[in-house]
Amino acid sequence: MQIIQSEAQKGIQLISASNITVVIPTYGREQVLVDTLSSLIAMKTTPYEILLIDQTPAHEPATSAYLEQNKGFVRRVTFSPPSIPHAMNQGLLRANTDYLLYLDDDIIPDENLIASLVAALNDFDTPPSCVAGQVIQPDEQVISFESWTRNWFPFNSDKRQFIEEVMAGNLCVNRMFALDIGGFDENFKGSAYRFESDFARRTVRAGGNILFEPSISMHHLRSERGGTRSKGHHLTTWRPHHSVGKYYYAFRGGLREAVKTVLIQPLRAIRTKHHLRSPWWIPVSLCAELLGIFWALALLLKGPGLLDRTRQD
């Protein structure tokens, strides 16, 4: 409260919940989507609106009825075929507020999620370009960052800090900044693996910053139905939908990163307990990796699929 009073005395315009739109891309989700929306609607501090980017061809009657009942607060935008980056970009184009909070459609949000985001944004004279919230997966709990020893950032940690990575399932962006860097690259096809890393890399290269704020917390349920799981399991499919993203991301990072990824990733893809127990899946997985490499090369030659502000569908 002291921070808010001091900033108000300085004449700085504070950010409020009415400056925030929650954007939820969804595909193939029913009751878990309803539960997620209900949790957000029931919060004491609510956003300006919830923008539901709905890629589901047809919902079950109960879900459709719920969305109809709450259409005053939940604004639904539909399109097909499904694409995670395209859905994220539609949020950027269609939102009416300065800040967007992207959330997954299968979560249990902390009851103070929006209030914590507002507080974090107002803790800085110049708010961060992006704020990444805490994400707790089904097999995780909150950990102490000081005890973390691995070489990737743990989004279930407890320490506020500036980072260079994001998770799109709990990510706030400054709308104008995100538009200026082209939004999310729609060349990330299939499960769109690494599209978040690409966005984070372009954010940092453009001079932006990313704050990790653990008080903006949610539990991710990893619902088995819908979402990226509609593309099949990455260990048991020959389709390149799970592999193309990592190669396209590497190719966009330059020659050294591209060569390293092509040499290492196919072998890493088959060095799993699953392949050890069921070696007949090794040729299938290698096929998926090889197809992913060729698909990524084609996408690279085509050029990045960054946002066209004039497009609304």
Contacts in CASP RR format, 6 or more apart in sequence:
PFRMAT RR
TARGET T0000
AUTHOR 0000-0000-0000
METHOD contacts of the structure
MODEL  1
MQIIQSEAQKGIQLISASNITVVIPTYGREQVLVDTLSSLIAMKTTPYEI
LLIDQTPAHEPATSAYLEQNKGFVRRVTFSPPSIPHAMNQGLLRANTDYL
LYLDDDIIPDENLIASLVAALNDFDTPPSCVAGQVIQPDEQVISFESWTR
NWFPFNSDKRQFIEEVMAGNLCVNRMFALDIGGFDENFKGSAYRFESDFA
RRTVRAGGNILFEPSISMHHLRSERGGTRSKGHHLTTWRPHHSVGKYYYA
FRGGLREAVKTVLIQPLRAIRTKHHLRSPWWIPVSLCAELLGIFWALALL
LKGPGLLDRTRQD
3 122 0 8 1.000
3 123 0 8 1.000
4 14 0 8 1.000
4 122 0 8 1.000
7 14 0 8 1.000
7 122 0 8 1.000
7 125 0 8 1.000
8 14 0 8 1.000
12 125 0 8 1.000
14 122 0 8 1.000
15 98 0 8 1.000
15 99 0 8 1.000
15 118 0 8 1.000
15 121 0 8 1.000
15 122 0 8 1.000
15 127 0 8 1.000
16 118 0 8 1.000
17 45 0 8 1.000
17 46 0 8 1.000
17 47 0 8 1.000
17 48 0 8 1.000
17 114 0 8 1.000
17 115 0 8 1.000
17 118 0 8 1.000
18 47 0 8 1.000
18 48 0 8 1.000
18 97 0 8 1.000
19 48 0 8 1.000
19 97 0 8 1.000
19 98 0 8 1.000
19 99 0 8 1.000
20 47 0 8 1.000
20 48 0 8 1.000
20 97 0 8 1.000
20 99 0 8 1.000
20 100 0 8 1.000
20 101 0 8 1.000
20 114 0 8 1.000
20 117 0 8 1.000
20 118 0 8 1.000
20 172 0 8 1.000
21 47 0 8 1.000
21 48 0 8 1.000
21 49 0 8 1.000
21 50 0 8 1.000
21 51 0 8 1.000
21 91 0 8 1.000
21 95 0 8 1.000
21 96 0 8 1.000
21 97 0 8 1.000
21 99 0 8 1.000
21 100 0 8 1.000
21 101 0 8 1.000
22 40 0 8 1.000
22 47 0 8 1.000
22 49 0 8 1.000
22 50 0 8 1.000
22 51 0 8 1.000
22 100 0 8 1.000
22 101 0 8 1.000
22 103 0 8 1.000
22 114 0 8 1.000
23 50 0 8 1.000
23 51 0 8 1.000
23 53 0 8 1.000
23 88 0 8 1.000
23 91 0 8 1.000
23 95 0 8 1.000
23 100 0 8 1.000
23 101 0 8 1.000
23 102 0 8 1.000
23 103 0 8 1.000
24 33 0 8 1.000
24 36 0 8 1.000
24 37 0 8 1.000
24 50 0 8 1.000
24 51 0 8 1.000
24 52 0 8 1.000
24 53 0 8 1.000
24 102 0 8 1.000
24 103 0 8 1.000
24 104 0 8 1.000
24 105 0 8 1.000
25 53 0 8 1.000
25 55 0 8 1.000
25 84 0 8 1.000
25 87 0 8 1.000
25 88 0 8 1.000
25 102 0 8 1.000
25 105 0 8 1.000
26 33 0 8 1.000
26 52 0 8 1.000
26 53 0 8 1.000
26 54 0 8 1.000
26 55 0 8 1.000
26 56 0 8 1.000
26 105 0 8 1.000
26 227 0 8 1.000
27 54 0 8 1.000
27 55 0 8 1.000
27 56 0 8 1.000
27 82 0 8 1.000
27 87 0 8 1.000
27 105 0 8 1.000
27 226 0 8 1.000
27 227 0 8 1.000
27 230 0 8 1.000
28 55 0 8 1.000
28 56 0 8 1.000
28 225 0 8 1.000
28 226 0 8 1.000
28 227 0 8 1.000
28 230 0 8 1.000
29 56 0 8 1.000
29 105 0 8 1.000
29 106 0 8 1.000
29 223 0 8 1.000
29 225 0 8 1.000
29 226 0 8 1.000
29 227 0 8 1.000
30 59 0 8 1.000
30 60 0 8 1.000
30 62 0 8 1.000
30 63 0 8 1.000
30 225 0 8 1.000
31 62 0 8 1.000
31 63 0 8 1.000
32 105 0 8 1.000
32 106 0 8 1.000
32 221 0 8 1.000
32 223 0 8 1.000
32 225 0 8 1.000
33 63 0 8 1.000
33 105 0 8 1.000
33 106 0 8 1.000
34 62 0 8 1.000
34 63 0 8 1.000
34 66 0 8 1.000
35 108 0 8 1.000
36 103 0 8 1.000
36 104 0 8 1.000
36 105 0 8 1.000
36 106 0 8 1.000
36 107 0 8 1.000
36 108 0 8 1.000
36 109 0 8 1.000
37 50 0 8 1.000
37 52 0 8 1.000
37 66 0 8 1.000
37 70 0 8 1.000
37 74 0 8 1.000
39 107 0 8 1.000
39 108 0 8 1.000
39 109 0 8 1.000
40 46 0 8 1.000
40 47 0 8 1.000
40 50 0 8 1.000
40 103 0 8 1.000
40 109 0 8 1.000
40 113 0 8 1.000
41 50 0 8 1.000
41 70 0 8 1.000
41 73 0 8 1.000
41 74 0 8 1.000
43 109 0 8 1.000
43 111 0 8 1.000
43 112 0 8 1.000
43 113 0 8 1.000
43 114 0 8 1.000
43 115 0 8 1.000
44 111 0 8 1.000
44 115 0 8 1.000
45 112 0 8 1.000
45 114 0 8 1.000
45 115 0 8 1.000
45 118 0 8 1.000
46 73 0 8 1.000
46 114 0 8 1.000
47 97 0 8 1.000
47 101 0 8 1.000
47 114 0 8 1.000
48 96 0 8 1.000
48 97 0 8 1.000
49 73 0 8 1.000
49 74 0 8 1.000
49 75 0 8 1.000
49 96 0 8 1.000
50 73 0 8 1.000
50 74 0 8 1.000
50 75 0 8 1.000
51 75 0 8 1.000
51 77 0 8 1.000
51 91 0 8 1.000
51 94 0 8 1.000
51 95 0 8 1.000
52 67 0 8 1.000
52 74 0 8 1.000
52 75 0 8 1.000
52 76 0 8 1.000
52 77 0 8 1.000
53 77 0 8 1.000
53 79 0 8 1.000
53 87 0 8 1.000
53 88 0 8 1.000
53 90 0 8 1.000
53 91 0 8 1.000
54 76 0 8 1.000
54 77 0 8 1.000
54 78 0 8 1.000
55 78 0 8 1.000
55 79 0 8 1.000
55 80 0 8 1.000
55 81 0 8 1.000
55 82 0 8 1.000
55 83 0 8 1.000
55 87 0 8 1.000
57 80 0 8 1.000
59 67 0 8 1.000
67 74 0 8 1.000
67 76 0 8 1.000
77 90 0 8 1.000
77 91 0 8 1.000
77 94 0 8 1.000
79 86 0 8 1.000
79 87 0 8 1.000
79 90 0 8 1.000
79 313 0 8 1.000
82 227 0 8 1.000
82 230 0 8 1.000
83 186 0 8 1.000
83 189 0 8 1.000
83 190 0 8 1.000
83 192 0 8 1.000
84 168 0 8 1.000
84 184 0 8 1.000
84 188 0 8 1.000
84 190 0 8 1.000
84 191 0 8 1.000
84 192 0 8 1.000
84 195 0 8 1.000
84 228 0 8 1.000
85 184 0 8 1.000
85 185 0 8 1.000
85 186 0 8 1.000
85 187 0 8 1.000
85 188 0 8 1.000
85 192 0 8 1.000
85 195 0 8 1.000
86 186 0 8 1.000
88 102 0 8 1.000
88 168 0 8 1.000
88 183 0 8 1.000
88 184 0 8 1.000
89 183 0 8 1.000
89 184 0 8 1.000
89 186 0 8 1.000
89 307 0 8 1.000
91 100 0 8 1.000
92 100 0 8 1.000
92 173 0 8 1.000
92 175 0 8 1.000
92 178 0 8 1.000
92 179 0 8 1.000
92 183 0 8 1.000
92 307 0 8 1.000
93 307 0 8 1.000
93 309 0 8 1.000
93 311 0 8 1.000
93 312 0 8 1.000
94 312 0 8 1.000
95 175 0 8 1.000
97 175 0 8 1.000
98 174 0 8 1.000
98 175 0 8 1.000
98 176 0 8 1.000
99 121 0 8 1.000
99 172 0 8 1.000
99 173 0 8 1.000
99 174 0 8 1.000
99 175 0 8 1.000
100 172 0 8 1.000
100 173 0 8 1.000
100 175 0 8 1.000
100 178 0 8 1.000
101 114 0 8 1.000
101 117 0 8 1.000
101 170 0 8 1.000
101 171 0 8 1.000
101 172 0 8 1.000
102 168 0 8 1.000
102 169 0 8 1.000
102 170 0 8 1.000
102 171 0 8 1.000
102 172 0 8 1.000
102 173 0 8 1.000
103 109 0 8 1.000
103 169 0 8 1.000
103 170 0 8 1.000
103 218 0 8 1.000
104 168 0 8 1.000
104 169 0 8 1.000
104 170 0 8 1.000
104 218 0 8 1.000
104 220 0 8 1.000
105 227 0 8 1.000
106 220 0 8 1.000
106 221 0 8 1.000
106 222 0 8 1.000
106 223 0 8 1.000
107 169 0 8 1.000
107 170 0 8 1.000
107 218 0 8 1.000
107 219 0 8 1.000
107 220 0 8 1.000
107 221 0 8 1.000
108 218 0 8 1.000
108 219 0 8 1.000
108 221 0 8 1.000
109 217 0 8 1.000
109 218 0 8 1.000
109 219 0 8 1.000
110 116 0 8 1.000
110 215 0 8 1.000
110 216 0 8 1.000
110 217 0 8 1.000
110 218 0 8 1.000
112 215 0 8 1.000
113 216 0 8 1.000
113 217 0 8 1.000
113 218 0 8 1.000
116 213 0 8 1.000
116 215 0 8 1.000
116 216 0 8 1.000
116 217 0 8 1.000
117 131 0 8 1.000
117 172 0 8 1.000
117 213 0 8 1.000
117 216 0 8 1.000
119 215 0 8 1.000
120 131 0 8 1.000
120 211 0 8 1.000
120 213 0 8 1.000
120 215 0 8 1.000
120 216 0 8 1.000
121 127 0 8 1.000
121 128 0 8 1.000
121 131 0 8 1.000
121 172 0 8 1.000
127 174 0 8 1.000
128 162 0 8 1.000
128 174 0 8 1.000
128 208 0 8 1.000
128 209 0 8 1.000
128 210 0 8 1.000
128 211 0 8 1.000
129 173 0 8 1.000
129 174 0 8 1.000
129 177 0 8 1.000
129 203 0 8 1.000
129 207 0 8 1.000
129 208 0 8 1.000
129 209 0 8 1.000
129 210 0 8 1.000
130 166 0 8 1.000
130 171 0 8 1.000
130 172 0 8 1.000
130 173 0 8 1.000
130 174 0 8 1.000
130 177 0 8 1.000
130 178 0 8 1.000
130 200 0 8 1.000
130 203 0 8 1.000
130 208 0 8 1.000
130 209 0 8 1.000
130 210 0 8 1.000
130 211 0 8 1.000
131 171 0 8 1.000
131 172 0 8 1.000
131 210 0 8 1.000
131 211 0 8 1.000
131 212 0 8 1.000
131 213 0 8 1.000
131 216 0 8 1.000
132 155 0 8 1.000
132 163 0 8 1.000
132 165 0 8 1.000
132 166 0 8 1.000
132 167 0 8 1.000
132 170 0 8 1.000
132 171 0 8 1.000
132 172 0 8 1.000
132 210 0 8 1.000
132 211 0 8 1.000
132 212 0 8 1.000
132 213 0 8 1.000
133 155 0 8 1.000
133 167 0 8 1.000
133 170 0 8 1.000
133 171 0 8 1.000
133 172 0 8 1.000
133 212 0 8 1.000
133 213 0 8 1.000
133 214 0 8 1.000
133 216 0 8 1.000
133 217 0 8 1.000
133 218 0 8 1.000
134 142 0 8 1.000
134 155 0 8 1.000
134 156 0 8 1.000
134 157 0 8 1.000
134 170 0 8 1.000
134 212 0 8 1.000
134 213 0 8 1.000
134 214 0 8 1.000
134 215 0 8 1.000
134 216 0 8 1.000
134 217 0 8 1.000
134 218 0 8 1.000
135 155 0 8 1.000
135 156 0 8 1.000
135 167 0 8 1.000
135 169 0 8 1.000
135 170 0 8 1.000
135 218 0 8 1.000
135 220 0 8 1.000
136 142 0 8 1.000
136 156 0 8 1.000
136 217 0 8 1.000
136 218 0 8 1.000
136 219 0 8 1.000
136 220 0 8 1.000
137 156 0 8 1.000
137 220 0 8 1.000
137 222 0 8 1.000
138 219 0 8 1.000
138 220 0 8 1.000
138 221 0 8 1.000
138 222 0 8 1.000
140 156 0 8 1.000
141 156 0 8 1.000
142 156 0 8 1.000
142 157 0 8 1.000
142 158 0 8 1.000
142 214 0 8 1.000
143 154 0 8 1.000
143 156 0 8 1.000
143 157 0 8 1.000
143 158 0 8 1.000
144 157 0 8 1.000
144 158 0 8 1.000
144 159 0 8 1.000
145 154 0 8 1.000
145 157 0 8 1.000
145 158 0 8 1.000
145 159 0 8 1.000
145 161 0 8 1.000
146 159 0 8 1.000
148 154 0 8 1.000
148 157 0 8 1.000
152 165 0 8 1.000
153 163 0 8 1.000
153 165 0 8 1.000
153 212 0 8 1.000
155 167 0 8 1.000
155 170 0 8 1.000
155 212 0 8 1.000
157 212 0 8 1.000
157 214 0 8 1.000
158 214 0 8 1.000
159 212 0 8 1.000
159 214 0 8 1.000
160 211 0 8 1.000
160 212 0 8 1.000
160 213 0 8 1.000
160 214 0 8 1.000
160 215 0 8 1.000
161 211 0 8 1.000
161 212 0 8 1.000
162 209 0 8 1.000
162 210 0 8 1.000
162 211 0 8 1.000
162 212 0 8 1.000
163 210 0 8 1.000
163 211 0 8 1.000
163 212 0 8 1.000
164 200 0 8 1.000
164 201 0 8 1.000
164 204 0 8 1.000
164 210 0 8 1.000
165 196 0 8 1.000
165 197 0 8 1.000
165 200 0 8 1.000
165 210 0 8 1.000
166 196 0 8 1.000
166 197 0 8 1.000
166 199 0 8 1.000
166 200 0 8 1.000
166 203 0 8 1.000
166 210 0 8 1.000
167 196 0 8 1.000
168 195 0 8 1.000
168 196 0 8 1.000
168 199 0 8 1.000
169 220 0 8 1.000
170 216 0 8 1.000
170 218 0 8 1.000
171 196 0 8 1.000
172 216 0 8 1.000
177 203 0 8 1.000
177 206 0 8 1.000
177 208 0 8 1.000
179 307 0 8 1.000
179 309 0 8 1.000
180 206 0 8 1.000
181 199 0 8 1.000
181 202 0 8 1.000
181 203 0 8 1.000
181 206 0 8 1.000
182 202 0 8 1.000
182 306 0 8 1.000
182 307 0 8 1.000
183 199 0 8 1.000
183 306 0 8 1.000
183 307 0 8 1.000
184 195 0 8 1.000
184 198 0 8 1.000
184 199 0 8 1.000
184 307 0 8 1.000
185 195 0 8 1.000
185 198 0 8 1.000
185 199 0 8 1.000
185 252 0 8 1.000
185 304 0 8 1.000
185 305 0 8 1.000
185 306 0 8 1.000
186 305 0 8 1.000
186 306 0 8 1.000
186 307 0 8 1.000
187 248 0 8 1.000
187 299 0 8 1.000
187 302 0 8 1.000
187 303 0 8 1.000
187 304 0 8 1.000
187 305 0 8 1.000
188 194 0 8 1.000
188 195 0 8 1.000
188 198 0 8 1.000
188 244 0 8 1.000
188 245 0 8 1.000
188 248 0 8 1.000
188 249 0 8 1.000
189 241 0 8 1.000
189 244 0 8 1.000
189 245 0 8 1.000
189 295 0 8 1.000
189 299 0 8 1.000
190 228 0 8 1.000
190 231 0 8 1.000
190 241 0 8 1.000
190 242 0 8 1.000
190 244 0 8 1.000
190 245 0 8 1.000
191 228 0 8 1.000
191 231 0 8 1.000
191 234 0 8 1.000
191 241 0 8 1.000
191 242 0 8 1.000
191 245 0 8 1.000
192 228 0 8 1.000
192 245 0 8 1.000
193 242 0 8 1.000
193 243 0 8 1.000
193 244 0 8 1.000
193 245 0 8 1.000
193 246 0 8 1.000
193 249 0 8 1.000
194 245 0 8 1.000
194 246 0 8 1.000
194 248 0 8 1.000
194 249 0 8 1.000
195 245 0 8 1.000
195 249 0 8 1.000
197 249 0 8 1.000
198 249 0 8 1.000
198 252 0 8 1.000
200 210 0 8 1.000
201 253 0 8 1.000
203 209 0 8 1.000
203 210 0 8 1.000
204 210 0 8 1.000
223 229 0 8 1.000
231 237 0 8 1.000
231 239 0 8 1.000
231 241 0 8 1.000
231 242 0 8 1.000
232 239 0 8 1.000
232 241 0 8 1.000
232 242 0 8 1.000
234 242 0 8 1.000
234 243 0 8 1.000
234 288 0 8 1.000
235 272 0 8 1.000
235 274 0 8 1.000
235 275 0 8 1.000
235 281 0 8 1.000
235 285 0 8 1.000
236 281 0 8 1.000
236 284 0 8 1.000
237 284 0 8 1.000
237 288 0 8 1.000
238 284 0 8 1.000
238 285 0 8 1.000
238 287 0 8 1.000
238 288 0 8 1.000
238 291 0 8 1.000
239 288 0 8 1.000
239 291 0 8 1.000
240 288 0 8 1.000
240 289 0 8 1.000
240 291 0 8 1.000
240 292 0 8 1.000
240 295 0 8 1.000
242 288 0 8 1.000
243 265 0 8 1.000
243 269 0 8 1.000
243 288 0 8 1.000
243 289 0 8 1.000
243 291 0 8 1.000
243 292 0 8 1.000
243 293 0 8 1.000
244 291 0 8 1.000
244 292 0 8 1.000
244 295 0 8 1.000
244 296 0 8 1.000
244 299 0 8 1.000
245 292 0 8 1.000
245 296 0 8 1.000
246 261 0 8 1.000
246 265 0 8 1.000
247 258 0 8 1.000
247 261 0 8 1.000
247 262 0 8 1.000
247 265 0 8 1.000
247 292 0 8 1.000
247 293 0 8 1.000
247 295 0 8 1.000
247 296 0 8 1.000
247 297 0 8 1.000
248 295 0 8 1.000
248 296 0 8 1.000
248 299 0 8 1.000
248 300 0 8 1.000
250 257 0 8 1.000
250 258 0 8 1.000
250 260 0 8 1.000
250 261 0 8 1.000
250 262 0 8 1.000
250 265 0 8 1.000
250 296 0 8 1.000
251 257 0 8 1.000
251 258 0 8 1.000
251 296 0 8 1.000
251 297 0 8 1.000
251 300 0 8 1.000
252 300 0 8 1.000
252 304 0 8 1.000
262 293 0 8 1.000
265 289 0 8 1.000
266 286 0 8 1.000
266 289 0 8 1.000
266 290 0 8 1.000
269 285 0 8 1.000
269 286 0 8 1.000
269 288 0 8 1.000
269 289 0 8 1.000
270 282 0 8 1.000
270 285 0 8 1.000
270 286 0 8 1.000
274 281 0 8 1.000
275 281 0 8 1.000
275 282 0 8 1.000
275 285 0 8 1.000
END
